[in-house]
Amino acid sequence: MIKQLYKRLNPFEIFLILSLLLVLLITLLIYIDKKSSEKLNFYVFKTQEKSILRLITAMEEELANLNLLLNRTIQDETNISKITDKLIIISNNKTILKNFSEQYEIHESFFQKSEDIFIDNIADVGYLGLYIKRDDKIYIAFSNLEKIISENLFSENIFITYKSDRIVYASEYKDFFNKVKDVRSKSQFSIISNEEKFAITSASFYRDYKIFIYAPFKYYYTGFTDKDVKIGLSAFILGTIILVLLFLIKNSINRFIYEKEKFEKLFQLEHEKFQRIVESIEEGVALIDRNYNLIWANSYLIRKIPGIKSGLCFLEITGKGSKCEFCMFEKVFEQKSSFSISTTNFLKESKGHFEVVWAPLFDEKGEVTACVELIRDISKIKDLEAQLIQSEKLSALGLLAGGVAHEINNPLVGILNISQLLARRFDKNSKEMQMLNVIIEAGKETKNIVQNLLDYARQGIEKHEEFDIRESIEFATKIFGSRLKAKKITLENRLSQQIKVKASKGKIHQVFLNLMSNAIDAITDNGVITIDSLEKDGIKTIIFKDNGTGIKPEHIDKIFDPFFTTKDIGKGTGLGLAVISGIIHDIGWDIKVYSKFGEGTEFHIIINQ
């Protein structure tokens, strides 16, 4: 068919047809070339747009980190030495602290706003910074801007302007920077400088800053010939294939880098989340390897044990030279399960009750690689348990008091009746009568005490009356007069003035009876008991002092507990001081004890009336 057509056409017609085909081919090539240029330009600006958004995201994340760092510094300035970013603290317009040696000029704008960001140079290095103003202090932190740029840009350069006018940072100076001002309303544009065409993309950043990234178009045309050189169809097709391959490779690399950064950020966020959770626990958490080495400890342990570091766990945590006798560490590795114990004074230089839990840490194969040690301070729980036990003891004491009072009441009535009958046989001024009066008075006071015990057991209504507290002291002196003489104890009663109180006389008598009895027991021979008073700010205090054996320091917190006694079996019940404490606090007064073992004891009864 072509041969027949060729035979029918003359040379001119053939030339004309070939010319038209050539024109059509050239037109097609020009059209393809133009479309490919538009596609390439679109690709260039799209690539730059992704780069600048990635950079801005990284800068915003860094500012968030700086904000967190400054807020932690504001709360606690003691950990400044651990901060790797540059940090300045200003107070009253003077730099009071910084963790770098270079000079830096403080801008006046820092004193006008409470919080803002800035981009500046320190020692010819670009920095991204944040400052926060709190009261009379300004806290400023910097991060290396060049590092952020290098991690998020590839072939592009960058410059940053402030209020679209002043250039505050540039990777390298270009003579077309001033031309950018004429087209700053556009976000993407191109400029020819020194016969080289540059692609420029801009974006606003944090109010008054604007970021520009730029690069020559030829950086994105890698693998293609010059546009001014005429190319054949085969070269064009080959170039297109190479461009597509390069585009796919670049996209794959970008995707790989993006996914890598994404997972790194995700891992970092999860790590920080775990760190915040562990640090917020008000319990000690430690990680220990198979060789008893302390790998990591949370901030609770760092606060409780200043100077804790990597080393043998029993040495760093408990301060012992060898492993604890109750340690369950080896059982955790053997049985792959958790164990716990309760002990006292577990932490080095810390006293109290602690619960220690050992839990295994498994690897992907299910093998125990380390042990997590959880240390919980249960001192408050133990105190509550002790208070509950004491409450139960007091409840039992009330029931016991009721029963004892009933048993005492019957013989006491007999004593009083017989004493009153005997009193009729003696003269009022006789020595025998005086002794009987003491018996009768003591019997009546004992009856009142018994009645108080019954009232306490029944939770009845007490009868309060106004009386001179010296009466209670004189009554106790009469009751224990013979014991005082037998042990040659001197009683110095320095209460010369009346001290009127309103309370249950029987109960106050009981207080001084118990105090006197304990003081006599504590003194060996030739001792002294002193009763004095003082008044401060209208509050009167009775001081009951003896020079006996005193109280040991480890017993001082237990003396008011029911049934606690240091006396030999059969010589004490441990109820005297417990009863005194109950009476004093029921009235609304207070009692305090001061004692030095081997020197003596003072009881201060504070009268809050």
SULGIDA-V814132 format. One record per pair of residues at least 12 apart in sequence whose ideal C-beta (glycine too) atoms are under 7 Angstrom apart, sorted by the first residue. I is the first residue (numbers start at 0). J is the second residue. D is the distance in Angstrom with one decimal. If there is no record, write none. Layout:
I&J&D, I&J&D
This chain:
28&232&6.9, 28&235&6.7, 31&235&6.8, 39&219&6.9, 39&220&6.6, 42&219&6.9, 42&246&6.9, 43&198&4.8, 43&216&6.2, 43&219&4.6, 44&187&4.7, 44&198&6.3, 44&200&6.1, 46&219&6.8, 47&155&6.5, 47&198&6.2, 47&200&3.8, 47&212&5.7, 48&200&5.7, 50&152&5.5, 50&155&5.8, 50&212&6.0, 51&200&5.5, 51&202&5.0, 51&210&6.2, 51&212&5.2, 53&151&5.0, 54&148&6.6, 54&151&4.5, 54&152&6.1, 54&210&6.9, 55&202&6.2, 55&204&5.8, 55&210&6.8, 57&147&5.3, 57&150&6.9, 57&151&4.8, 58&127&6.0, 58&147&6.0, 58&204&7.0, 61&127&6.1, 61&142&5.0, 61&147&5.9, 62&116&5.9, 62&129&5.6, 65&129&4.3, 65&140&4.7, 65&142&6.2, 66&129&6.1, 68&82&6.6, 68&84&6.6, 68&140&5.6, 69&129&6.5, 69&131&4.9, 69&138&4.8, 69&140&5.4, 72&86&6.9, 72&138&5.9, 73&133&5.6, 73&138&6.0, 79&96&6.7, 79&98&6.2, 82&98&6.2, 84&140&5.4, 84&141&6.1, 84&142&5.4, 85&98&6.7, 85&99&4.8, 85&121&6.9, 85&126&6.9, 85&140&6.9, 85&141&4.0, 86&98&5.0, 86&140&5.2, 87&103&6.8, 87&139&4.2, 88&136&6.2, 88&138&5.7, 89&105&6.4, 89&136&6.6, 89&137&4.2, 90&135&5.8, 90&136&4.9, 91&135&5.9, 101&121&5.2, 101&122&4.2, 103&121&5.3, 109&130&5.3, 109&137&5.5, 113&132&4.6, 114&131&5.0, 114&132&6.7, 115&130&6.3, 116&128&6.6, 116&129&5.1, 116&205&5.4, 118&144&6.5, 118&159&5.7, 118&167&4.9, 118&168&5.5, 118&208&6.5, 119&167&6.7, 121&141&6.7, 124&143&6.8, 124&145&6.5, 125&144&4.0, 125&145&5.3, 125&168&4.6, 126&141&4.0, 126&142&6.6, 126&143&6.4, 126&144&5.5, 127&141&7.0, 127&142&5.1, 127&144&4.5, 127&147&6.6, 128&140&6.4, 128&141&4.4, 144&168&6.5, 152&212&6.6, 154&214&5.3, 154&218&4.8, 155&212&4.3, 155&213&6.5, 155&214&4.5, 156&170&4.1, 156&171&6.2, 156&212&6.9, 156&213&5.7, 156&214&6.4, 157&170&5.2, 157&210&6.7, 157&211&6.7, 157&212&5.0, 158&170&6.8, 158&176&6.5, 158&211&5.3, 159&208&6.0, 159&209&7.0, 159&210&5.3, 160&209&5.0, 161&207&5.8, 161&208&5.9, 162&207&4.7, 163&183&5.6, 163&209&5.8, 173&192&6.5, 174&192&6.1, 175&190&4.9, 175&192&4.1, 175&197&6.9, 178&190&5.6, 179&199&6.8, 179&211&6.5, 186&200&6.6, 186&201&5.5, 186&202&6.8, 187&200&5.0, 195&215&5.4, 196&215&6.6, 196&216&4.9, 197&213&5.1, 197&214&6.8, 197&215&5.6, 198&213&6.6, 198&214&6.2, 198&216&5.5, 199&211&5.8, 199&213&4.4, 200&212&5.6, 221&245&6.4, 222&241&4.4, 222&242&6.4, 222&245&5.4, 223&238&5.2, 223&242&6.4, 224&238&6.7, 277&297&5.2, 278&297&5.8, 278&298&5.1, 280&299&6.9, 281&299&6.2, 282&299&6.2, 282&373&6.2, 282&374&6.4, 282&375&4.8, 283&297&6.8, 283&299&5.0, 283&300&4.3, 283&303&6.6, 283&374&3.4, 284&297&4.4, 284&371&6.9, 284&373&5.9, 285&300&6.1, 285&312&6.8, 285&316&6.6, 285&372&4.5, 286&369&5.7, 286&371&6.0, 287&312&4.9, 287&369&6.3, 287&370&4.8, 287&372&5.8, 288&369&5.2, 289&332&6.7, 291&311&5.3, 291&312&5.2, 291&313&6.7, 291&322&6.6, 291&328&6.9, 292&309&6.7, 292&310&6.9, 292&311&6.5, 293&309&5.7, 293&310&5.9, 293&312&4.7, 293&315&5.1, 293&316&7.0, 294&309&7.0, 294&369&6.8, 303&346&5.5, 303&349&5.7, 304&316&6.7, 304&346&6.2, 304&347&5.4, 304&348&7.0, 316&346&6.6, 316&347&6.4, 317&345&6.2, 317&347&5.8, 318&347&3.5, 325&340&5.3, 325&342&6.4, 327&340&6.8, 327&357&4.8, 328&357&6.1, 328&370&5.9, 331&357&4.8, 331&359&5.1, 331&367&6.8, 331&370&5.1, 332&367&5.1, 335&359&5.4, 335&367&5.6, 336&359&7.0, 337&356&6.3, 337&357&6.4, 337&358&4.4, 338&357&5.1, 339&354&6.3, 339&355&6.5, 339&356&4.3, 340&355&5.6, 341&354&5.2, 341&377&7.0, 342&355&6.6, 345&374&6.6, 346&374&6.8, 351&376&5.8, 351&378&3.8, 352&377&5.0, 352&378&4.8, 352&381&4.4, 353&374&5.9, 353&375&6.6, 353&376&5.9, 353&377&6.5, 354&375&4.5, 354&377&5.0, 355&372&6.7, 355&374&5.6, 356&373&4.2, 357&370&5.5, 357&372&5.7, 358&371&4.7, 358&373&6.9, 389&560&6.1, 389&561&6.7, 392&561&4.2, 392&562&6.5, 393&561&6.2, 396&561&5.5, 396&574&6.8, 397&455&6.1, 397&456&4.8, 398&456&6.6, 400&452&4.3, 400&455&5.8, 400&456&4.8, 401&453&6.1, 401&456&3.1, 401&457&6.8, 403&452&6.8, 404&449&4.6, 404&452&4.1, 404&453&4.6, 404&456&6.9, 407&449&5.3, 408&449&5.5, 411&442&6.2, 411&445&5.9, 411&446&5.7, 411&449&6.5, 414&442&5.3, 415&439&6.5, 415&442&4.5, 418&435&5.5, 418&438&4.8, 418&439&4.9, 418&442&6.4, 419&439&6.5, 421&435&5.8, 422&435&4.9, 422&439&7.0, 437&477&6.0, 441&478&6.0, 444&474&6.1, 444&505&6.7, 444&508&5.5, 447&505&3.3, 448&505&5.4, 448&508&6.9, 448&509&5.2, 450&505&6.8, 451&503&6.4, 451&505&4.8, 451&506&5.3, 451&509&6.8, 461&503&5.0, 462&503&6.4, 463&501&5.4, 463&502&5.5, 463&503&5.9, 464&501&6.9, 464&504&6.1, 465&499&5.8, 465&501&4.8, 466&500&6.9, 466&504&5.3, 467&497&5.0, 467&498&6.4, 467&499&6.1, 468&498&4.6, 468&500&5.3, 468&507&6.5, 468&541&6.8, 469&494&5.2, 469&498&6.7, 471&507&4.6, 471&508&4.7, 471&511&4.7, 472&492&6.3, 472&494&6.6, 472&511&5.5, 472&530&5.9, 474&508&5.3, 475&511&4.2, 475&512&5.0, 475&515&4.4, 476&490&6.3, 478&512&6.4, 479&515&5.2, 479&516&6.8, 479&519&6.2, 482&519&5.3, 483&519&6.8, 486&519&6.4, 486&522&6.4, 486&524&5.9, 487&524&5.7, 487&525&5.1, 488&519&6.5, 488&522&5.7, 488&526&4.9, 488&528&6.1, 489&527&4.8, 490&528&5.0, 491&527&6.4, 491&529&4.5, 492&530&5.0, 493&529&6.8, 493&530&6.4, 493&531&4.5, 494&530&6.1, 494&532&5.8, 498&532&6.4, 498&539&6.1, 500&606&6.0, 500&608&6.2, 501&608&6.5, 502&586&5.1, 506&582&4.7, 509&578&6.8, 509&582&6.5, 510&579&5.1, 510&582&5.6, 510&583&6.8, 513&575&4.1, 513&576&7.0, 513&578&6.5, 513&579&5.3, 514&543&5.0, 514&579&6.9, 514&602&6.0, 516&575&6.7, 517&575&6.1, 518&545&4.0, 518&547&6.4, 520&566&6.9, 521&545&5.8, 521&547&2.9, 521&548&5.2, 521&600&6.7, 522&545&5.9, 522&546&6.9, 522&547&4.3, 526&545&6.4, 526&546&5.5, 526&547&6.1, 527&546&5.3, 528&545&5.0, 529&544&4.5, 530&543&5.8, 538&605&6.4, 538&606&7.0, 538&607&6.6, 539&606&4.7, 540&603&5.4, 540&604&6.7, 540&605&5.1, 540&606&6.9, 541&604&4.3, 542&601&6.1, 542&603&5.7, 543&602&4.5, 544&599&6.7, 544&601&4.6, 545&599&5.5, 545&600&5.9, 546&599&4.1, 547&599&5.7, 547&600&6.5, 548&597&6.6, 549&594&4.8, 549&595&5.3, 549&596&4.3, 549&597&5.5, 549&598&5.4, 549&599&5.5, 549&600&5.5, 550&594&4.1, 550&596&6.4, 550&600&5.9, 551&596&5.1, 552&596&6.9, 555&592&6.8, 555&594&6.4, 558&576&5.2, 558&592&6.7, 559&576&5.2, 559&577&5.8, 559&580&4.3, 560&577&6.5, 561&573&6.5, 561&574&6.1, 561&577&4.2, 562&574&6.7, 583&604&6.5, 587&607&5.6, 588&604&6.3, 588&605&5.9, 588&606&5.6, 588&607&5.5, 589&605&4.2, 589&607&6.6, 590&602&6.4, 590&603&6.9, 590&604&5.5, 591&603&4.6
